[in-house]
């Protein structure tokens, strides 16, 4: 346990030491997704590509389940460590590890048993079904590994070991990229080969995480017997973990709603939005990484009641996210046409995608502000604030915007939907963080006897 990092190291240095490894791992994950899609598209088989595409929600749901135990558990652990309750934090760690394994095995069993209705619900048809089934089967088998990786990946940051978690994640991603062409083309496994590569790479990450915990950790525990000493902490884990998982589900929902809104305008617009979102994902993942990478520092300083260090951390996080938001907005706005051209040569798609990517930059600063506030809510155990923000930006507020704005502004209204939702979420974020700080100030005010 690196207490110096949480207690005495300068806030910028401590924050970046925790956040940078998370950012690097997330960026590499984005690169992998792009490379993986490229390898699959090289098959030239539209039915195979469609079969793999319809299985994408399985990943989202797996990560969402992992977030319940990963983010919910690490949030509580940070506060317990700040209160110097290391033993309890270790019990929470063991419980989340066990819960992740149990959830993964249950999810795997349900998918393998009900694979037909699930695949047709996801959109598989007669032509894509064989490829979808091949991909789905291996992904289902790998689900316990995908879910489990979310637990140590989050918990290692609570002990100040973010860089070790980064290397485990990077090793899995590199292995996935290396195995894709071997399994897809050399061994001729097609869609199933892509899924098998993903499953094996996640297994590798799991093994590395276990090795790191065994060799490096003092608080994080793999001792399943300690999971039964969790006491009344399960409710606290779920209070923060469930809102965290909702965020991933809301992201998926917003993409689906945007594509459906673009249907009347043709496939050119849908294709352009898909590419623009992929490009914008680089900035989004960077902002998310820097926001949530510092979560253990927020939790620890809150748990130790070090209000001065907590406020310094909050100030630094907001300034960092605002600066990054401006930099990314300027770069992506200016280079939008060139970035689109690197993906496709279709002039119409490039023109449409350029406008879309530029609209996405309108609310770049507000995105970072909302992300930091969400992170703070999770870190301090403010379940209401965490759930509200999780349901706002790409949930309820986006749904309202994507339904109303096109009625008023047509196609432009679709492009304005996300910035509008970001603006409203930013306002809500200000109210929530103000309430958290005021509540803490009232808690620490000296009582006057009359």
C-alpha positions, -999 to 999 in steps of 0.1 A, spaced: 0 0 0 16 32 -12 3 56 14 28 83 5 10 87 -29 -23 93 -12 -12 113 18 19 135 10 28 134 -27 19 165 -45 -16 163 -59 -7 167 -96 20 141 -94 -2 116 -74 -32 122 -97 -12 117 -129 6 86 -115 -28 70 -109 -45 83 -141 -19 80 -168 -17 42 -168 -55 41 -170 -55 65 -200 -28 45 -218 -46 12 -213 -79 28 -226 -63 43 -257 -47 9 -265 -81 -6 -261 -96 18 -286 -67 10 -310 -74 -27 -306 -111 -22 -314 -102 -5 -346 -76 -31 -356 -100 -60 -346 -127 -45 -369 -102 -41 -396 -91 -78 -395 -127 -89 -395 -135 -67 -425 -105 -81 -444 -125 -114 -448 -146 -96 -474 -176 -116 -461 -205 -92 -453 -224 -120 -435 -194 -127 -413 -190 -90 -405 -227 -88 -397 -226 -119 -375 -198 -104 -354 -214 -70 -353 -247 -83 -338 -227 -98 -309 -213 -64 -298 -239 -58 -270 -226 -89 -252 -193 -71 -246 -211 -40 -233 -232 -61 -209 -201 -81 -197 -183 -48 -189 -214 -34 -172 -215 -65 -149 -178 -62 -142 -183 -25 -134 -207 -34 -106 -180 -52 -86 -150 -34 -100 -160 2 -96 -184 -4 -67 -158 -23 -48 -128 -1 -55 -148 30 -45 -156 15 -11 -120 2 -7 -105 37 -13 -127 52 15 -119 23 39 -82 27 32 -85 64 39 -100 55 73 -71 31 79 -94 0 78 -71 -21 57 -86 -54 69 -121 -45 59 -109 -32 25 -93 -66 19 -125 -84 27 -143 -61 2 -117 -70 -23 -121 -108 -18 -159 -105 -20 -158 -86 -53 -134 -111 -68 -158 -140 -58 -189 -121 -70 -172 -114 -104 -164 -151 -109 -199 -162 -98 -215 -135 -121 -193 -145 -150 -201 -182 -147 -239 -175 -144 -238 -152 -174 -219 -177 -194 -243 -205 -186 -274 -184 -195 -258 -174 -229 -248 -209 -238 -283 -223 -229 -303 -196 -246 -280 -188 -275 -307 -191 -302 -333 -166 -288 -305 -142 -277 -289 -142 -312 -321 -136 -330 -330 -109 -305 -296 -92 -312 -305 -92 -349 -289 -123 -364 -306 -136 -396 -304 -167 -417 -273 -156 -435 -254 -142 -405 -265 -168 -379 -237 -194 -385 -210 -167 -381 -228 -151 -351 -232 -185 -334 -195 -193 -339 -184 -159 -325 -210 -159 -297 -201 -193 -284 -165 -184 -278 -173 -150 -263 -198 -167 -240 -170 -190 -228 -147 -160 -223 -173 -140 -204 -160 -150 -169 -126 -137 -179 -139 -104 -194 -159 -97 -162 -131 -108 -138 -105 -84 -154 -126 -54 -144 -121 -62 -107 -83 -62 -102 -80 -35 -129 -99 -11 -107 -87 -25 -73 -49 -22 -81 -54 16 -83 -66 17 -47 -31 5 -36 -13 29 -59 -4 1 -84 -21 15 -115 10 10 -137 9 -28 -129 -27 -30 -139 -19 -11 -171 7 -37 -181 -16 -66 -176 -43 -49 -197 -17 -40 -224 -4 -76 -225 -39 -89 -231 -46 -63 -259 -13 -70 -277 -20 -108 -275 -54 -102 -290 -41 -82 -319 -14 -108 -325 -38 -138 -324 -65 -123 -346 -49 -129 -380 -36 -163 -369 -70 -176 -359 -91 -158 -385 -69 -164 -416 -41 -189 -409 -62 -214 -391 -93 -205 -410 -116 -202 -380 -133 -170 -392 -156 -153 -367 -150 -180 -341 -113 -173 -344 -118 -136 -336 -137 -145 -305 -113 -172 -295 -84 -147 -297 -104 -123 -274 -111 -151 -249 -75 -162 -247 -62 -126 -244 -86 -120 -215 -75 -152 -199 -39 -140 -202 -48 -107 -185 -65 -126 -157 -35 -147 -150 -12 -117 -150 -36 -99 -126 -35 -129 -102 3 -129 -104 5 -92 -96 -18 -95 -67 1 -124 -53 35 -107 -56 28 -70 -51 -4 -64 -31 -8 -60 7 -46 -52 8 -62 -68 -23 -70 -104 -15 -79 -135 -35 -87 -154 -4 -123 -165 -10 -129 -172 27 -126 -135 34 -155 -128 11 -179 -141 38 -166 -114 63 -180 -86 41 -205 -75 68 -230 -49 57 -208 -36 28 -227 -54 0 -253 -27 -2 -227 0 -4 -209 -18 -32 -242 -21 -52 -252 15 -45 -221 27 -64 -215 -3 -87 -250 -3 -103 -249 34 -114 -214 28 -128 -227 -1 -149 -256 20 -161 -231 44 -178 -219 16 -202 -255 6 -210 -264 43 -216 -235 46 -240 -248 17 -261 -283 32 -260 -272 66 -272 -254 50 -302 -285 30 -311 -308 61 -308 -285 81 -330 -283 55 -357 -321 51 -357 -325 89 -360 -302 89 -390 -321 61 -409 -343 85 -429 -312 104 -441 -296 73 -457 -266 50 -452 -241 77 -460 -250 96 -429 -250 64 -408 -216 54 -421 -203 89 -415 -216 89 -379 -200 55 -372 -166 68 -384 -169 101 -366 -178 84 -333 -147 61 -337 -124 91 -341 -141 110 -313 -137 79 -291 -100 87 -287 -106 120 -270 -135 105 -250 -115 76 -237 -87 100 -228 -110 122 -208 -127 92 -191 -93 78 -182 -80 110 -166 -113 115 -148 -117 80 -133 -80 73 -130 -79 97 -100 -109 81 -83 -89 63 -56 -73 97 -46 -108 112 -42 -120 82 -22 -89 81 1 -89 118 9 -126 117 16 -123 87 38 -94 103 57 -115 135 60 -86 155 45 -109 182 30 -80 205 19 -63 177 -2 -97 166 -15 -104 201 -28 -70 204 -43 -75 172 -61 -109 183 -74 -95 216 -86 -67 199 -105 -90 173 -120 -114 200 -134 -86 221 -148 -69 191 -164 -101 179 -180 -110 214 -192 -75 219 -208 -76 185 -225 -111 192 -237 -100 224 -254 -69 208 -269 -89 179 -284 -117 201 -296 -92 223 -315 -73 194 -330 -103 173 -340 -122 204 -354 -92 214 -375 -81 180 -387 -116 165 -392 -115 161 -430 -80 145 -429 -90 122 -401 -121 111 -420 -101 105 -452 -78 81 -433 -108 58 -429 -127 61 -462 -123 77 -496 -160 85 -502 -164 122 -506 -200 123 -494 -191 103 -462 -161 126 -456 -182 157 -459 -210 144 -436 -185 130 -411 -165 162 -409 -196 182 -399 -206 155 -374 -171 154 -358 -170 191 -355 -204 193 -338 -192 167 -313 -165 192 -301 -190 219 -291 -194 204 -256 -158 190 -251 -152 210 -219 -185 201 -204 -179 164 -209 -148 164 -187 -166 184 -160 -194 158 -159 -170 129 -159 -150 142 -129 -182 149 -110 -195 114 -117 -161 100 -105 -163 121 -73 -199 108 -66 -187 72 -69 -156 79 -48 -175 94 -19 -204 70 -20 -230 95 -33 -252 69 -50 -279 94 -59 -255 118 -77 -237 89 -95 -270 74 -107 -284 108 -118 -253 116 -139 -252 81 -153 -288 84 -165 -284 120 -178 -257 126 -204 -263 96 -226 -295 84 -211 -327 104 -203 -314 138 -213 -300 125 -246 -332 106 -253 -353 138 -248 -328 158 -270 -327 132 -298 -365 131 -299 -372 169 -297 -344 187 -315 -348 170 -349 -384 180 -348 -373 217 -345 -340 217 -365 -342 186 -387 -309 169 -395 -289 196 -375 -310 187 -345 -296 152 -345 -261 166 -344 -271 190 -316 -286 163 -294 -254 153 -276 -241 188 -270 -275 198 -256 -275 168 -233 -239 176 -223 -249 212 -214 -278 201 -192 -257 174 -176 -230 200 -169 -255 222 -150 -266 192 -130 -230 184 -122 -224 219 -108 -255 214 -85 -244 180 -73 -207 189 -66 -219 220 -48 -242 199 -26 -214 175 -18 -190 202 -7 -216 221 13 -227 189 31 -190 182 40 -185 217 52 -216 215 75 -203 181 88 -170 197 99 -184 230 113 -177 233 150 -209 231 171 -216 261 193 -232 256 227 -259 281 237 
